[in-house]
Amino acid sequence: MNARYFIGLFVFAGIVFMTACEKNAAPAEPTATPSFDIIQEKILTTSCAVSGCHASTTDPGFAQHGLILSPGKSFAALVGVNARNAAAAALGLKLVNPRDPDNSFLIHKITCETGHHAASSNFGAQMPLGGIFLTKGQVEFIRKWIINGASATDASVNLSLLNDSSVCQPSIQPLAPPPTGAGFQLRIDPFDVPPQFEREVFVRRNTPNLTSVYVNRIQSRGMSNSHHLVVYTFRDPAILPLENTLRDLRNSNGTINPENLQNHIYLGGGSEVNSDFSLPPGVALQLAPGTPLDLNAHYFNRTNFTLRGENHVNFYTVPASSVQYVAKTLDLNNTSISIPAGQRRTFTKTFTFNALTRVIVLTSHNHKLGEKFVIKIAGGPRNGEIVYTNTDWEHPLYVSYATPIVLQPGEGLTSEVTYYNTTAKTVNFGLTSEDEMNIIFGYYY
């Protein structure tokens, strides 16, 4: 009897192949599954290419990361591709650099190994975002795949590596305090973030200075599952929370405790938890002796494990003789936000000033549905001029103006923020990472 044939199709690394198989022929010896196919099935598809993250071009963050990790697309999107993160690009990192994990941005983004993660490099949050960290075995499997050449066909990585299911949460790298006489450090000591929970905390610390000091640089560091770190002063010094006591935004039943949100004036920080920011030369913030400050950290944990929160903030000082202008802070908030499900909406609000104002720094704060944050001058001969644009909600730009933006009395700034609500529900202004915000932060004198 003549042998019969059938036509088979299979997909490999995004390429479709056609094979002719003899039905009556002896079956071929089974071949090992390529290591990258295992990475796709057991890591990328389940942890990265999920709705809202790296699944498609409609994900909220696609405009920022441009990275699709779904089957058939991930290999070409990763191997040999230049990193888009500004700090990583400046170092010449590839997303995956074959045989060189130290120069592979993917490893920096997923590992908890000391010296790799973004805390000291402005590489952003550890991925996957939200505390759903990979296991140590998954990270090591990917690292070995890169060491072995990051091939689409190689199957040499040992599957037993995946047996290590311990969570790869990084330890915070100690932030050395400023040298004696050059500043001081304040901290939020380690605390637990329970499973499947958002925890936002406050702790009041008094600055240790015995005389007035001038701060022109603020450096901060926190754990990778932190949503923000903000430092506040208090509007009314007669109404202060207890010193050195950790306070929760949410009560034990999950309701918001509004007392922890009152009486605040923005001093520094924002969405970029690991940051190092300096005011222009000759400009500094003035802090009176023993100034009470409120350190506010927001963490979210989408795992079934208890995670840890911890934050350090350094305040660097300069001599009073070097200060020409004492800076004040901008905290311009638009709470009138309501974005229908599946809709793209833009919200604008104008803030005017009653006195001559010289703006020297602008930055923005919004959450993951924000596509574009624009700040314009309102009024006067420069009315409508765009002075700030940001499209990366996770790493908002801090723009310092060597020549201040001078605003006359009656002029001001307009925030123009565009959101794309990819969820199935209306999203309003709110305090959780699933709500939205719209705030101009900055400094002026």
Secondary structure, DSSP 4 states (H G I P E B T S, - for coil): ----EEEEEEEETTEEEEEEEETTSPPPPP-PPPHHHHHIIIIIIIIISSTTTTSSTTSTTHHHH----STTTHHHHHBTPBP-SHHHHHTT-BSB-TT-GGGBHHHHHH---TTTSGGGTT--S-SSTTS-PPBHHHHHHHHHHHHTT--SS---S-GGGGG---B-PPPPPP-PPPPTTSEEEEEEEEEEE-TTEEEEEEEEEE---SS-EEEEEEEEEE-TTEEEEEEEEES-TTS-PPBT--EESB-TTS-B-GGGGSSEEEEEEES-SSEEEEPPTTEEEEE-TT-EEEEEEEEEE-SSS-EEEEEEEEEEEE-GGG-SEE-EEEEEE----EE-TT-EEEEEEEEE-SS-EEEEEEEEE--TTEEEEEEEEESSTTTT-EEEEE--SSS---EEEEEEEEE-TT-EEEEEEEEE--SSS-EEB-SSTTSB--EEEEEE-
